[in-house]
Amino acid sequence: MWSLRAWRRQHTLARHPVSSAQWDAVVRQLPILDGLDAAEQQRLRERAVLFLQHKHLSPLPGLELDAHACLLLAVQAELPLLHLAELNWYQGFHEIVLYPDDFVSPQRHRDASGVVHEWDGEHSGEAWLQGPVILAWPGVQASGQWDGYNLVIHELAHKLDMLNGDANGLPPLHNSMHVEDWAKTMQSAFDQLNAELDATPKADTAIDPYAAENPAEFFAVTSEYFFSAPDLLAEAFPAVYAQLTLFYRQDPLARLQQLQARNPTYPTKAKDSPLATNG
């Protein structure tokens, strides 16, 4: 049956081809794509092209993006959606604003006693409800390794979270999933991480302590680890890893373990993540 949507999709892909050389250059720069099979790579390649047609990248003065840079960002943005149906998961925003370096953003927080605190914080990323995603380009360039850090995935996880309204750590779950299971698992791990930091504020936690800020950051950080340090996440919070496997319909840990089985020198443990300045 003829479909206008399918025709538009194929028309867009035909008008904006990605050469094998372009694709290979991006794959070489992103080890977290290692182990994807040919069909997965082709799907990711196509979705990255569509992403760049649907979202406007706005580099600020001091930053220029070439085709390779744009594709590098788009591929990381689409990796979490690789095994999800094309249902416009990244709706609600049309622009990604790119800073040449970390940026200062005004912050406002009302504490439990009702006192409002305001300050300027240095950030490498933000995601605004019904607004743009903001990324510092050095953070994008540093993403894509098996090291527990991925600015692109972190901020776009916030956008998935916001599909239900304010970011609260609960994205729209699939019909096969249960909100009660998700909430119990995430809350338990969040409380465990906070208890560890309450006991030892400078504790060397298994995942970035920024995850303890609030449930929204917990979901964003664990999503980031799911794709860039699945071994650390599964070891620290196996039930969280299992829930994210159900949500993203991927198993990066199995892929990483297969890579390690074939090559004993392949990366085994992630480095400490510098994510604490993200939003």
C-alpha positions as CSV (number, residue, x, y, z in Angstrom):
1,M,0.0,0.0,0.0
2,W,1.3,3.4,-1.0
3,S,2.1,5.7,2.0
4,L,2.8,9.4,1.7
5,R,4.9,9.2,4.9
6,A,7.0,6.4,3.5
7,W,7.4,8.3,0.2
8,R,8.6,11.4,2.0
9,R,11.0,9.4,4.1
10,Q,12.6,7.8,1.0
11,H,12.6,11.1,-0.9
12,T,14.5,12.7,2.0
13,L,17.0,9.9,2.2
14,A,17.6,10.0,-1.6
15,R,18.2,13.8,-1.5
16,H,20.6,13.7,1.4
17,P,22.8,10.6,0.9
18,V,25.7,9.8,3.3
19,S,28.6,8.2,1.5
20,S,30.4,5.2,2.8
21,A,33.5,7.3,3.5
22,Q,31.4,9.8,5.5
23,W,29.8,7.0,7.5
24,D,33.0,5.1,8.1
25,A,34.7,8.3,9.5
26,V,31.8,8.8,12.0
27,V,31.8,5.1,13.1
28,R,35.6,5.3,13.7
29,Q,35.1,8.2,16.0
30,L,32.3,6.6,18.0
31,P,33.4,3.3,19.7
32,I,29.9,2.9,21.3
33,L,28.7,1.9,17.8
34,D,31.1,-1.0,17.7
35,G,29.4,-4.4,17.3
36,L,26.2,-3.0,15.6
37,D,25.4,-5.3,12.7
38,A,25.0,-4.1,9.1
39,A,21.2,-3.7,9.4
40,E,21.5,-1.7,12.6
41,Q,24.1,0.5,11.1
42,Q,22.0,1.1,8.0
43,R,19.0,2.0,10.1
44,L,21.0,4.3,12.3
45,R,22.5,6.0,9.2
46,E,19.1,6.6,7.8
47,R,17.6,7.9,11.0
48,A,20.6,10.3,11.5
49,V,19.9,11.8,8.0
50,L,16.2,12.2,8.9
51,F,17.1,13.8,12.3
52,L,19.2,16.4,10.5
53,Q,16.3,17.3,8.3
54,H,13.8,17.6,11.2
55,K,16.0,19.5,13.6
56,H,17.8,22.7,13.1
57,L,21.4,22.9,14.4
58,S,22.3,26.5,15.4
59,P,26.0,27.0,16.0
60,L,26.8,30.2,17.9
61,P,29.6,32.6,16.9
62,G,33.0,30.9,17.3
63,L,31.7,27.5,16.1
64,E,31.4,26.2,12.6
65,L,30.0,22.7,11.8
66,D,30.8,20.7,8.7
67,A,28.9,17.7,7.4
68,H,31.0,15.3,9.5
69,A,30.2,17.2,12.8
70,C,26.5,17.3,12.1
71,L,26.4,13.6,11.3
72,L,28.5,12.9,14.5
73,L,25.9,14.6,16.6
74,A,22.9,13.1,14.8
75,V,24.1,9.5,15.1
76,Q,24.5,9.8,18.8
77,A,21.1,11.4,19.1
78,E,19.5,8.5,17.2
79,L,21.3,5.6,18.9
80,P,18.8,5.4,21.8
81,L,15.9,5.2,19.3
82,L,17.6,2.6,17.1
83,H,15.2,-0.2,18.1
84,L,12.1,1.9,18.7
85,A,9.4,2.6,16.1
86,E,9.6,5.9,14.3
87,L,7.0,7.7,16.4
88,N,8.5,11.2,16.6
89,W,10.1,10.5,20.0
90,Y,11.9,13.8,19.8
91,Q,8.9,15.9,19.4
92,G,8.4,19.2,21.2
93,F,11.6,20.9,20.0
94,H,13.0,21.9,16.6
95,E,16.4,23.4,17.4
96,I,19.7,22.3,18.9
97,V,21.8,25.3,20.0
98,L,25.5,24.7,20.0
99,Y,27.9,26.7,22.1
100,P,31.7,26.7,21.3
101,D,32.4,26.0,24.9
102,D,30.7,25.5,28.3
103,F,28.2,28.3,29.0
104,V,26.8,30.1,32.1
105,S,23.1,29.6,32.7
106,P,21.0,31.3,35.5
107,Q,19.7,28.7,38.0
108,R,16.7,29.0,40.4
109,H,15.7,26.5,43.1
110,R,13.2,26.6,45.9
111,D,14.3,24.5,48.9
112,A,12.1,22.5,51.3
113,S,11.6,25.5,53.5
114,G,10.4,27.7,50.7
115,V,13.6,29.8,50.3
116,V,14.4,30.6,46.7
117,H,18.1,30.3,45.7
118,E,19.4,31.9,42.5
119,W,22.9,31.5,41.0
120,D,24.7,31.3,37.7
121,G,26.0,27.8,36.9
122,E,28.4,26.7,34.2
123,H,26.9,24.0,32.1
124,S,27.8,21.9,29.1
125,G,24.1,21.0,28.2
126,E,20.5,21.8,28.9
127,A,17.1,20.6,27.7
128,W,14.2,23.0,28.0
129,L,10.6,21.9,28.2
130,Q,9.0,22.9,24.9
131,G,12.2,24.5,24.0
132,P,15.6,23.8,22.4
133,V,18.4,21.4,23.4
134,I,21.6,23.3,24.2
135,L,24.9,21.6,23.9
136,A,28.5,22.8,24.3
137,W,30.5,21.4,21.4
138,P,33.5,20.1,23.4
139,G,31.0,17.9,25.3
140,V,29.7,16.5,22.0
141,Q,33.2,15.9,20.8
142,A,34.1,14.1,24.0
143,S,31.1,11.8,23.7
144,G,30.9,8.4,22.0
145,Q,33.5,6.5,24.0
146,W,32.9,3.6,26.4
147,D,33.7,5.9,29.3
148,G,30.3,6.7,31.0
149,Y,30.0,10.2,29.4
150,N,27.7,11.2,26.5
151,L,26.4,14.7,26.5
152,V,24.1,14.1,23.5
153,I,22.3,11.1,25.0
154,H,22.1,12.7,28.4
155,E,20.3,15.8,27.1
156,L,18.0,13.9,24.7
157,A,17.1,11.5,27.5
158,H,15.6,14.6,29.2
159,K,13.5,15.2,26.0
160,L,12.2,11.6,26.2
161,D,11.4,12.2,29.9
162,M,9.5,15.4,29.0
163,L,7.1,13.6,26.7
164,N,4.9,13.2,29.7
165,G,5.3,16.8,30.8
166,D,7.8,18.1,33.3
167,A,11.0,15.9,33.5
168,N,10.5,13.6,36.4
169,G,12.3,10.4,35.5
170,L,9.3,8.7,33.9
171,P,9.3,8.7,30.1
172,P,6.3,7.2,28.3
173,L,6.7,3.4,28.8
174,H,5.8,0.7,26.3
175,N,2.6,-1.2,26.8
176,S,4.6,-4.3,27.8
177,M,6.2,-2.4,30.7
178,H,4.7,-1.6,34.1
179,V,4.9,1.9,35.7
180,E,4.9,0.3,39.2
181,D,8.0,-1.8,38.3
182,W,9.8,1.2,36.8
183,A,9.0,3.5,39.7
184,K,10.0,1.0,42.3
185,T,13.3,0.2,40.6
186,M,14.3,3.7,39.8
187,Q,13.3,5.1,43.2
188,S,15.1,2.3,45.1
189,A,18.4,2.9,43.1
190,F,18.0,6.7,43.4
191,D,17.6,6.4,47.2
192,Q,20.5,4.1,47.4
193,L,22.8,6.5,45.6
194,N,21.6,9.4,47.8
195,A,22.1,7.4,51.0
196,E,25.7,6.7,49.9
197,L,26.4,10.3,49.3
198,D,24.6,11.4,52.5
199,A,27.0,9.1,54.4
200,T,30.1,10.1,52.5
201,P,29.5,13.3,50.4
202,K,32.7,12.8,48.4
203,A,32.1,9.0,47.9
204,D,33.6,7.5,44.8
205,T,30.2,6.3,43.5
206,A,29.8,3.6,40.9
207,I,28.0,6.1,38.5
208,D,28.3,9.9,38.3
209,P,26.9,11.4,41.6
210,Y,25.1,14.0,39.5
211,A,22.4,11.2,39.1
212,A,21.5,11.9,42.7
213,E,20.3,15.4,42.0
214,N,16.7,14.4,41.2
215,P,14.8,11.6,39.4
216,A,15.1,13.4,36.0
217,E,18.9,13.5,36.3
218,F,18.9,9.9,37.5
219,F,17.1,8.8,34.3
220,A,19.4,11.0,32.1
221,V,22.6,9.8,33.7
222,T,21.6,6.1,33.8
223,S,20.6,6.4,30.1
224,E,24.0,7.8,29.4
225,Y,25.7,5.0,31.2
226,F,23.4,2.4,29.6
227,F,24.9,3.2,26.2
228,S,28.4,4.3,27.2
229,A,29.3,2.2,30.3
230,P,26.7,-0.6,30.4
231,D,29.1,-2.8,32.5
232,L,29.3,-0.2,35.3
233,L,25.5,0.4,35.3
234,A,24.6,-3.3,35.3
235,E,27.1,-4.0,38.1
236,A,25.9,-1.1,40.2
237,F,22.1,-1.2,39.5
238,P,21.2,-4.4,37.7
239,A,17.5,-3.8,38.0
240,V,17.8,-0.3,36.5
241,Y,19.8,-1.7,33.6
242,A,17.0,-4.3,33.1
243,Q,14.3,-1.6,33.0
244,L,16.3,0.5,30.5
245,T,16.8,-2.6,28.4
246,L,13.0,-2.9,28.2
247,F,12.6,0.8,27.5
248,Y,15.3,1.2,24.8
249,R,14.9,-2.4,23.5
250,Q,18.6,-2.7,23.3
251,D,21.3,-4.6,25.3
252,P,24.6,-2.6,25.0
253,L,26.2,-4.8,27.7
254,A,25.8,-7.9,25.6
255,R,27.3,-6.1,22.6
256,L,30.2,-4.9,24.7
257,Q,30.8,-8.3,26.2
258,Q,30.9,-9.8,22.7
259,L,33.5,-7.2,21.6
260,Q,35.6,-8.1,24.7
261,A,35.3,-11.8,24.0
262,R,36.6,-11.3,20.5
263,N,39.3,-8.9,21.6
264,P,40.7,-9.2,25.2
265,T,42.3,-5.8,25.0
266,Y,39.0,-4.1,24.2
267,P,37.9,-1.5,26.9
268,T,36.7,-3.1,30.1
269,K,35.9,-0.3,32.5
270,A,34.7,3.2,32.1
271,K,36.6,6.2,33.4
272,D,35.1,8.6,35.8
273,S,32.5,10.8,34.1
274,P,32.8,14.6,34.1
275,L,29.1,15.1,33.7
276,A,28.5,17.1,36.9
277,T,28.1,20.4,34.9
278,N,25.2,19.1,32.7
279,G,21.5,19.7,33.1
